[in-house]
Amino acid sequence: MDAQTQSMNMVQLDSTFVEEVLTFTVNENPDHLSGRPSQYCMSLERPTLTLDGVVSGMMTNSAYQQDQSLRNKYSAKVAAVLRLIAKSLRHLHSNGVVHGDLCAEKCGKFDDGWKLMGRLEVQQVGSTFVHMGGTAIPPEAIGEVDSGVVVDTDSIPVAITQQNEVSPSIDVWGFGKLAYEVFVGKNLVDFDDIRNPSNDVVGLLELMEWNEDNLRMVFEDLLDVGIPESGADLIASCLLPAASSRPGSMDEVLDNPFWKDIRKYRQSSRQRSRRSYAATSEVGEI
């Protein structure tokens, strides 16, 4: 771990996206503490708002379920946050690291804007994938094993294999999952325990057997909530079961016409009256 930590310290990350974490060790003078960089994380501050809170506010507000123009406005604002997240991921990838644990809880709003949160430990491109405990698990990380999680004697033993090489495609999958969940308002895959999905064989099997039927569901769910076809197509492409078939980089994601298409929602909403301000404010000012 020390060698991995040291190599992480050599990665120069822009403070727009990340902040350096300092640990303190006592030197020969016990009254004097000295600091040295040991890890990076996405922010040391406590966010004023997290993206999961925004999604929760939208889902519990009946106005957003009944008024498509309000839902479109929400989607446009959330898309602006997702674009910032995509740029943050591009920055990480250009520096040879991946996040590996994308979720709405780890997208926080700070005084200087939206940032990713979470620790970047051993998730370096080319290293062995280490499951960080969340649900952003791509299908290629699930496999049959000699012994693993089973439901009954007829079940296939499956587990998070921990034998995959870290690559940006892991974050591309995670980004597609995040985008689907914040737009649609439900989990891509329902795990019994989102903090420890490695013990949920049903969820793991669904991921391992991810196929065209799942992608069709993703596409249709996105269209149903008013996402433009370009966006549904982009998000579905991020969730292709084969890593090599997904967008090859976050640049490819950011160049998609969806981002221009979704901005039209925001522009049209500005031309309407602000009659629904009260409903909007309950969701959280994105």
LOBA-24244 format. One record per residue (C-alpha): residue in one letter; residue number from 1; x, y, z. Coordinates in Angstrom, 2 decimals. Layout:
@code A; pos NUM; px X; py Y; pz Z
...
***
This chain:
@code M; pos 1; px 0.00; py 0.00; pz 0.00
@code D; pos 2; px 2.87; py 2.37; pz 0.74
@code A; pos 3; px 4.18; py 2.10; pz -2.80
@code Q; pos 4; px 0.73; py 2.65; pz -4.23
@code T; pos 5; px 0.18; py 5.61; pz -1.95
@code Q; pos 6; px 3.48; py 7.12; pz -2.96
@code S; pos 7; px 2.69; py 6.76; pz -6.66
@code M; pos 8; px -0.68; py 8.40; pz -6.07
@code N; pos 9; px 1.08; py 11.33; pz -4.44
@code M; pos 10; px 3.01; py 11.85; pz -7.66
@code V; pos 11; px -0.23; py 12.40; pz -9.60
@code Q; pos 12; px -0.84; py 16.10; pz -10.11
@code L; pos 13; px -4.57; py 16.78; pz -9.92
@code D; pos 14; px -6.29; py 20.12; pz -10.47
@code S; pos 15; px -7.77; py 21.57; pz -7.28
@code T; pos 16; px -10.83; py 22.53; pz -9.30
@code F; pos 17; px -11.74; py 18.86; pz -9.10
@code V; pos 18; px -9.80; py 17.54; pz -6.10
@code E; pos 19; px -8.18; py 18.62; pz -2.87
@code E; pos 20; px -5.10; py 17.12; pz -1.29
@code V; pos 21; px -5.47; py 15.24; pz 1.98
@code L; pos 22; px -2.70; py 15.68; pz 4.53
@code T; pos 23; px -1.87; py 13.19; pz 7.26
@code F; pos 24; px 0.17; py 14.22; pz 10.25
@code T; pos 25; px 2.97; py 12.24; pz 11.85
@code V; pos 26; px 4.98; py 13.00; pz 14.96
@code N; pos 27; px 8.68; py 13.56; pz 14.27
@code E; pos 28; px 11.54; py 13.55; pz 16.78
@code N; pos 29; px 10.05; py 16.56; pz 18.51
@code P; pos 30; px 6.74; py 15.31; pz 19.99
@code D; pos 31; px 5.47; py 18.90; pz 20.23
@code H; pos 32; px 5.78; py 19.44; pz 16.50
@code L; pos 33; px 3.53; py 17.87; pz 13.87
@code S; pos 34; px 4.62; py 17.67; pz 10.27
@code G; pos 35; px 2.31; py 17.02; pz 7.36
@code R; pos 36; px 2.93; py 15.03; pz 4.21
@code P; pos 37; px 0.63; py 14.26; pz 1.28
@code S; pos 38; px -0.68; py 10.70; pz 1.53
@code Q; pos 39; px -3.91; py 10.41; pz -0.42
@code Y; pos 40; px -6.17; py 12.38; pz -2.65
@code C; pos 41; px -9.87; py 12.76; pz -2.21
@code M; pos 42; px -12.42; py 14.78; pz -4.08
@code S; pos 43; px -13.03; py 17.26; pz -1.32
@code L; pos 44; px -12.30; py 17.80; pz 2.34
@code E; pos 45; px -15.25; py 20.09; pz 2.92
@code R; pos 46; px -18.73; py 18.98; pz 3.81
@code P; pos 47; px -21.02; py 19.58; pz 0.82
@code T; pos 48; px -24.03; py 21.83; pz 1.20
@code L; pos 49; px -25.99; py 19.45; pz -1.02
@code T; pos 50; px -25.47; py 16.05; pz -2.61
@code L; pos 51; px -26.96; py 14.83; pz -5.85
@code D; pos 52; px -28.88; py 12.00; pz -4.18
@code G; pos 53; px -30.67; py 14.63; pz -2.08
@code V; pos 54; px -31.70; py 16.44; pz -5.25
@code V; pos 55; px -33.05; py 13.20; pz -6.75
@code S; pos 56; px -34.90; py 12.33; pz -3.54
@code G; pos 57; px -36.48; py 15.79; pz -3.46
@code M; pos 58; px -37.68; py 15.43; pz -7.02
@code M; pos 59; px -39.15; py 11.96; pz -6.45
@code T; pos 60; px -41.09; py 12.99; pz -3.35
@code N; pos 61; px -42.50; py 16.15; pz -4.94
@code S; pos 62; px -45.73; py 15.38; pz -6.75
@code A; pos 63; px -45.42; py 18.50; pz -8.90
@code Y; pos 64; px -42.47; py 16.95; pz -10.71
@code Q; pos 65; px -44.44; py 13.80; pz -11.40
@code Q; pos 66; px -47.42; py 15.70; pz -12.79
@code D; pos 67; px -45.82; py 18.60; pz -14.70
@code Q; pos 68; px -43.57; py 17.57; pz -17.59
@code S; pos 69; px -42.20; py 21.09; pz -18.00
@code L; pos 70; px -40.98; py 21.00; pz -14.39
@code R; pos 71; px -39.49; py 17.56; pz -14.97
@code N; pos 72; px -37.71; py 18.84; pz -18.07
@code K; pos 73; px -36.31; py 21.76; pz -16.08
@code Y; pos 74; px -35.03; py 19.33; pz -13.45
@code S; pos 75; px -33.44; py 17.15; pz -16.14
@code A; pos 76; px -31.70; py 20.14; pz -17.72
@code K; pos 77; px -30.24; py 21.27; pz -14.40
@code V; pos 78; px -29.12; py 17.78; pz -13.46
@code A; pos 79; px -27.55; py 17.39; pz -16.90
@code A; pos 80; px -25.42; py 20.47; pz -16.21
@code V; pos 81; px -24.14; py 18.77; pz -13.05
@code L; pos 82; px -23.51; py 15.51; pz -14.91
@code R; pos 83; px -21.48; py 17.37; pz -17.51
@code L; pos 84; px -19.26; py 18.76; pz -14.74
@code I; pos 85; px -18.87; py 15.24; pz -13.37
@code A; pos 86; px -17.91; py 14.01; pz -16.84
@code K; pos 87; px -15.24; py 16.72; pz -17.06
@code S; pos 88; px -13.93; py 15.72; pz -13.63
@code L; pos 89; px -13.67; py 12.11; pz -14.77
@code R; pos 90; px -11.86; py 13.18; pz -17.92
@code H; pos 91; px -9.37; py 15.03; pz -15.73
@code L; pos 92; px -8.81; py 11.96; pz -13.55
@code H; pos 93; px -8.36; py 9.67; pz -16.55
@code S; pos 94; px -5.86; py 12.03; pz -18.16
@code N; pos 95; px -3.83; py 11.68; pz -14.98
@code G; pos 96; px -3.95; py 7.90; pz -15.02
@code V; pos 97; px -6.53; py 7.24; pz -12.32
@code V; pos 98; px -10.19; py 6.30; pz -12.19
@code H; pos 99; px -12.80; py 7.02; pz -9.55
@code G; pos 100; px -14.29; py 3.53; pz -9.53
@code D; pos 101; px -17.20; py 4.23; pz -7.18
@code L; pos 102; px -19.51; py 6.74; pz -8.86
@code C; pos 103; px -22.87; py 7.36; pz -7.24
@code A; pos 104; px -25.15; py 10.31; pz -6.52
@code E; pos 105; px -24.07; py 10.38; pz -2.87
@code K; pos 106; px -20.53; py 11.18; pz -4.01
@code C; pos 107; px -21.47; py 14.20; pz -6.10
@code G; pos 108; px -21.51; py 17.19; pz -3.78
@code K; pos 109; px -22.18; py 20.89; pz -4.14
@code F; pos 110; px -19.55; py 23.12; pz -2.52
@code D; pos 111; px -18.99; py 26.85; pz -2.39
@code D; pos 112; px -17.00; py 26.73; pz -5.63
@code G; pos 113; px -19.29; py 24.33; pz -7.48
@code W; pos 114; px -20.13; py 20.66; pz -7.87
@code K; pos 115; px -17.36; py 18.12; pz -7.27
@code L; pos 116; px -16.87; py 14.41; pz -7.00
@code M; pos 117; px -16.21; py 12.99; pz -3.57
@code G; pos 118; px -14.60; py 9.75; pz -2.47
@code R; pos 119; px -11.10; py 8.44; pz -1.99
@code L; pos 120; px -8.68; py 7.68; pz -4.79
@code E; pos 121; px -6.53; py 4.95; pz -3.35
@code V; pos 122; px -5.30; py 2.15; pz -5.60
@code Q; pos 123; px -7.56; py 2.86; pz -8.57
@code Q; pos 124; px -4.77; py 3.56; pz -11.02
@code V; pos 125; px -5.15; py 2.68; pz -14.67
@code G; pos 126; px -3.45; py -0.66; pz -15.28
@code S; pos 127; px -3.64; py -1.84; pz -11.68
@code T; pos 128; px -5.97; py -4.56; pz -10.41
@code F; pos 129; px -9.55; py -3.42; pz -9.90
@code V; pos 130; px -10.46; py -3.08; pz -6.23
@code H; pos 131; px -14.15; py -2.97; pz -5.40
@code M; pos 132; px -14.71; py 0.07; pz -3.18
@code G; pos 133; px -17.94; py -1.24; pz -1.69
@code G; pos 134; px -20.49; py 0.67; pz -3.76
@code T; pos 135; px -22.88; py -0.42; pz -6.50
@code A; pos 136; px -20.98; py 1.02; pz -9.48
@code I; pos 137; px -19.86; py -2.46; pz -10.48
@code P; pos 138; px -19.50; py -3.10; pz -14.22
@code P; pos 139; px -20.57; py -6.51; pz -15.60
@code E; pos 140; px -17.00; py -7.49; pz -16.40
@code A; pos 141; px -16.16; py -7.34; pz -12.68
@code I; pos 142; px -18.61; py -10.17; pz -11.91
@code G; pos 143; px -17.73; py -13.78; pz -12.57
@code E; pos 144; px -18.42; py -17.39; pz -11.71
@code V; pos 145; px -16.13; py -18.73; pz -9.02
@code D; pos 146; px -15.51; py -22.07; pz -7.33
@code S; pos 147; px -17.17; py -20.74; pz -4.22
@code G; pos 148; px -19.08; py -17.53; pz -3.84
@code V; pos 149; px -22.47; py -16.06; pz -3.15
@code V; pos 150; px -25.30; py -18.57; pz -3.75
@code V; pos 151; px -29.06; py -18.52; pz -3.21
@code D; pos 152; px -29.63; py -22.28; pz -3.28
@code T; pos 153; px -27.98; py -25.42; pz -4.59
@code D; pos 154; px -29.03; py -24.58; pz -8.16
@code S; pos 155; px -27.48; py -21.12; pz -8.11
@code I; pos 156; px -24.24; py -20.28; pz -9.84
@code P; pos 157; px -21.57; py -19.19; pz -7.36
@code V; pos 158; px -20.75; py -15.63; pz -8.35
@code A; pos 159; px -18.58; py -12.92; pz -6.88
@code I; pos 160; px -16.85; py -9.65; pz -7.66
@code T; pos 161; px -13.72; py -11.21; pz -9.10
@code Q; pos 162; px -11.21; py -8.44; pz -8.27
@code Q; pos 163; px -9.13; py -9.65; pz -11.21
@code N; pos 164; px -9.94; py -7.02; pz -13.79
@code E; pos 165; px -7.54; py -4.35; pz -14.87
@code V; pos 166; px -8.53; py -0.82; pz -13.96
@code S; pos 167; px -9.49; py 1.17; pz -17.06
@code P; pos 168; px -11.58; py 4.29; pz -17.80
@code S; pos 169; px -14.38; py 2.01; pz -19.05
@code I; pos 170; px -15.20; py 1.32; pz -15.38
@code D; pos 171; px -16.04; py 5.00; pz -14.91
@code V; pos 172; px -17.88; py 5.14; pz -18.24
@code W; pos 173; px -20.18; py 2.41; pz -16.92
@code G; pos 174; px -20.46; py 4.23; pz -13.59
@code F; pos 175; px -21.32; py 7.47; pz -15.37
@code G; pos 176; px -24.08; py 5.77; pz -17.37
@code K; pos 177; px -25.46; py 4.24; pz -14.19
@code L; pos 178; px -25.35; py 7.60; pz -12.40
@code A; pos 179; px -27.05; py 9.41; pz -15.28
@code Y; pos 180; px -29.82; py 6.83; pz -15.50
@code E; pos 181; px -30.50; py 6.97; pz -11.77
@code V; pos 182; px -30.61; py 10.75; pz -11.44
@code F; pos 183; px -32.81; py 11.21; pz -14.51
@code V; pos 184; px -35.22; py 8.33; pz -13.88
@code G; pos 185; px -35.16; py 8.44; pz -10.09
@code K; pos 186; px -34.62; py 4.74; pz -9.40
@code N; pos 187; px -31.70; py 2.34; pz -9.07
@code L; pos 188; px -30.31; py 0.70; pz -12.18
@code V; pos 189; px -30.01; py -2.57; pz -10.23
@code D; pos 190; px -31.74; py -3.09; pz -6.91
@code F; pos 191; px -29.33; py -4.41; pz -4.30
@code D; pos 192; px -30.61; py -5.44; pz -0.88
@code D; pos 193; px -27.70; py -3.64; pz 0.76
@code I; pos 194; px -26.21; py -0.83; pz -1.31
@code R; pos 195; px -23.35; py -0.56; pz 1.20
@code N; pos 196; px -22.36; py -4.19; pz 0.68
@code P; pos 197; px -23.63; py -5.42; pz -2.70
@code S; pos 198; px -21.02; py -8.17; pz -2.87
@code N; pos 199; px -23.33; py -10.44; pz -0.83
@code D; pos 200; px -26.39; py -9.98; pz -3.05
@code V; pos 201; px -26.37; py -12.83; pz -5.55
@code V; pos 202; px -29.53; py -11.66; pz -7.33
@code G; pos 203; px -28.06; py -8.23; pz -8.04
@code L; pos 204; px -24.69; py -9.70; pz -9.03
@code L; pos 205; px -26.33; py -12.19; pz -11.39
@code E; pos 206; px -28.36; py -9.42; pz -13.02
@code L; pos 207; px -25.16; py -7.50; pz -13.67
@code M; pos 208; px -23.24; py -10.54; pz -14.91
@code E; pos 209; px -26.09; py -11.40; pz -17.32
@code W; pos 210; px -26.67; py -7.79; pz -18.42
@code N; pos 211; px -28.02; py -7.87; pz -21.98
@code E; pos 212; px -30.09; py -6.21; pz -24.70
@code D; pos 213; px -33.29; py -6.52; pz -22.67
@code N; pos 214; px -31.74; py -4.48; pz -19.88
@code L; pos 215; px -30.54; py -1.87; pz -22.35
@code R; pos 216; px -34.00; py -1.65; pz -23.88
@code M; pos 217; px -35.43; py -1.01; pz -20.40
@code V; pos 218; px -32.84; py 1.74; pz -19.82
@code F; pos 219; px -33.63; py 3.39; pz -23.15
@code E; pos 220; px -37.41; py 3.28; pz -22.66
@code D; pos 221; px -37.27; py 4.48; pz -19.04
@code L; pos 222; px -35.25; py 7.52; pz -20.11
@code L; pos 223; px -37.63; py 8.36; pz -22.94
@code D; pos 224; px -40.58; py 7.97; pz -20.56
@code V; pos 225; px -39.26; py 10.77; pz -18.30
@code G; pos 226; px -38.67; py 13.08; pz -21.25
@code I; pos 227; px -34.95; py 12.60; pz -21.93
@code P; pos 228; px -34.16; py 13.26; pz -25.62
@code E; pos 229; px -33.41; py 10.21; pz -27.72
@code S; pos 230; px -29.80; py 11.35; pz -28.05
@code G; pos 231; px -29.47; py 11.19; pz -24.26
@code A; pos 232; px -31.15; py 7.80; pz -23.95
@code D; pos 233; px -28.81; py 6.49; pz -26.64
@code L; pos 234; px -25.71; py 7.96; pz -24.95
@code I; pos 235; px -26.56; py 6.57; pz -21.52
@code A; pos 236; px -27.44; py 3.15; pz -22.94
@code S; pos 237; px -24.11; py 3.09; pz -24.80
@code C; pos 238; px -22.28; py 3.73; pz -21.52
@code L; pos 239; px -24.07; py 0.69; pz -20.10
@code L; pos 240; px -23.19; py -1.78; pz -22.83
@code P; pos 241; px -22.15; py -5.11; pz -21.27
@code A; pos 242; px -18.85; py -5.29; pz -23.17
@code A; pos 243; px -16.38; py -2.69; pz -21.92
@code S; pos 244; px -14.80; py -2.38; pz -25.37
@code S; pos 245; px -18.17; py -1.35; pz -26.87
@code R; pos 246; px -18.74; py 1.60; pz -24.54
@code P; pos 247; px -17.56; py 5.13; pz -25.37
@code G; pos 248; px -13.78; py 5.01; pz -25.39
@code S; pos 249; px -13.27; py 8.15; pz -23.33
@code M; pos 250; px -15.08; py 10.90; pz -21.48
@code D; pos 251; px -14.25; py 13.17; pz -24.43
@code E; pos 252; px -16.49; py 10.95; pz -26.53
@code V; pos 253; px -19.22; py 11.29; pz -23.91
@code L; pos 254; px -18.83; py 15.07; pz -23.72
@code D; pos 255; px -18.92; py 15.46; pz -27.52
@code N; pos 256; px -22.33; py 13.78; pz -27.76
@code P; pos 257; px -25.14; py 16.01; pz -29.15
@code F; pos 258; px -27.25; py 15.19; pz -26.10
@code W; pos 259; px -25.71; py 18.05; pz -24.11
@code K; pos 260; px -26.94; py 20.60; pz -26.65
@code D; pos 261; px -30.33; py 18.91; pz -26.91
@code I; pos 262; px -30.93; py 18.97; pz -23.15
@code R; pos 263; px -29.96; py 22.64; pz -22.88
@code K; pos 264; px -33.02; py 23.48; pz -24.95
@code Y; pos 265; px -35.14; py 22.33; pz -22.00
@code R; pos 266; px -33.49; py 24.84; pz -19.73
@code Q; pos 267; px -33.74; py 27.66; pz -22.24
@code S; pos 268; px -37.44; py 27.02; pz -22.82
@code S; pos 269; px -38.13; py 26.84; pz -19.08
@code R; pos 270; px -36.60; py 30.29; pz -18.60
@code Q; pos 271; px -39.16; py 31.71; pz -20.98
@code R; pos 272; px -42.04; py 30.47; pz -18.83
@code S; pos 273; px -43.32; py 32.16; pz -15.69
@code R; pos 274; px -41.86; py 31.20; pz -12.32
@code R; pos 275; px -45.23; py 30.01; pz -11.06
@code S; pos 276; px -43.71; py 26.77; pz -9.79
@code Y; pos 277; px -40.89; py 28.30; pz -7.74
@code A; pos 278; px -42.13; py 26.80; pz -4.47
@code A; pos 279; px -42.09; py 23.31; pz -5.88
@code T; pos 280; px -38.64; py 23.82; pz -7.36
@code S; pos 281; px -37.15; py 25.14; pz -4.14
@code E; pos 282; px -38.21; py 22.03; pz -2.25
@code V; pos 283; px -36.03; py 19.91; pz -4.51
@code G; pos 284; px -32.90; py 21.92; pz -3.81
@code E; pos 285; px -31.25; py 24.67; pz -5.81
@code I; pos 286; px -28.92; py 22.86; pz -8.18
***
